[in-house]
Amino acid sequence: MRTLLVLAVAAATVVAVLFFGLGGIGGDAEVATPPTIAPSGAASGTTSGDPGGDGAVVATTWAVATTTTRDPDAEPTLVAVTTTAAPAGVATTTVATQSLGTLAPIEGLGHPTLDAGSSVSTVGIDRIMFGMTVHDAQVAAGSRFTPVTPVGHCFLVVPEAGQAGLTFWVVAGTVERVDVDTRTVTTRSGAGIGNTEDRIREMFGERIHTTPLPDGSGNLLAYVPKDVQDATYRVMFLSNGIQITRMWAGRLPWVEELGGCPA
């Protein structure tokens, strides 16, 4: 009788160990998926940044993992929980391209004329002359223009086809300036982005008027034509104090603007 009692107690002990040690009877034991481990030295908390460069706020929260472990003495594990939110004050809806406005449809443009061989002068670029209407400029470029700022009294457009790195200013319906952001396109004399200030002065001599930039980051070199009929035209070279980094040409007063189309 005593032997049966001992066996019964032993059996009950085994059942209790199995029940509490394995997490219960009648179900599979929960196995934790290996969590993402926090960087060395990371503590529970939140870090944020903009790794995508698109203005969205990305927050990474380090929290103690809630997954089941069989080792009661194991150190708690931190896992990364990443969330993304729109920056403050920015609508989450996508802004339609049409909000910039569009230009009137135009047909029969032919082939693009602006290419790697295009050159800038005081009066325009290739067949596009300052003072042309937007319609005539598109015909001369062999390409439709796409607005990149809201259409209004003064706005910017880029050709849909042809040489990249060219932006035209449209003011009161006419093209008044072209900005060049490529080394490929230069003046007829070969002056352009990448030249040194000294080289520009060697090429044009006394026709270059140099003005320090207001923020002290470089200089603005203006080519001023000597012909009276071209007195309102300029070719401008922006430098970092040594080398030309941007170039544009156009008519006064727009060619002297440094901050974009005035409001």
Residue, then its C-alpha position, 0 to 999 in steps of 0.5 A: m500500500r505504501t509503495l502504491l502511495v509513493l508511486a502516485v505521488a511521483a506520478a503527480t510530481v512528473v505531471a506537474v513538472l510537465f504542465f508548468g515547465l512546458g507551458g500547458i497541456g494540449g497545445d504546442a509550446e510557443v517558440a519565439t521568432p528571433p527578434t532584431i537586436a538593438p545596436s551595441g550600447a542601445a537602451s530602451g528609447t526612441t531615435s528618429g531621422d530622415p534616412g529616405g531624404d523625402g521629409a518623412v519622419v522615421a522613428t525607431t523605438w527600442a522596446v523589451a521583447t514580449t516573446t516567450t523564452r524557456d530560460p527565466d534567467a536570460e537577459p531581456t532582449l530589445v527589439a526595433v519597432t520602426t514607424t514612419a509618419a509624415p512631417a509636421g504640417v505636411a498633408t499626407t495626400t499626394v499633390a497632383t502634378q496638375s497643381l503647377g498648371t499646364l501650358a497650352p497644347i502644341e502640335g507639330l514640334g518636330h525633333p528636339t533641337l537642344d542637345a550637347g552641341s547647344s551654346v548660350s549667348t547674350v541673346g538666347i540659346d541656339r534658336i530660342m531667343f529671349g523675348m520669344t513667346v512660350h509658343d514660339a520658344q517651344v517650336a524653336a526647341g522642338s519640345r513641349f515645356t513642362p512647368v516646374t513651378p506654379v504657372g503665374h506671372c513668373f514661372l520656370v519650365v524645362p523642355e520635355a525632350g532634348q538636352a537636360g540641365l536647362t531651365f527657362w524663365v517665363v515672365a508675362g508670357t515670354v522667355e526671359r532667361v535660361d539657367v544652365d546646370t550642366r557642363t555640356v552646354t557652354t557659351r559660344s566661346g566655350a565658357g561654362i561650368g567647371n572653368t575657373e574665375d581666372r579663365i573667364r576673365e582671360m576669355f572676356g577681359e574687361r567685359i567681366h564685372t565681378t560682384p561678391l555674393p551677399d553670403g560670402s560664398g563666392n562671386l558673381l561674374a557678369y558678362v556685359p556686352k559692349d554693343v548698345q543694342d545688347a545693353t539689357y542682356r547678360v551672361m552670368f557665371l556663379s562661382n565658389g570663389i575659384q571655380i564656376t558652379r552655375m551659369w545663366a543668361g537672359r535679359l534685365p532685370w530677371v538675369e540679375e535675380l539670385g533667389g528665383c522668380p519674385a513673388 
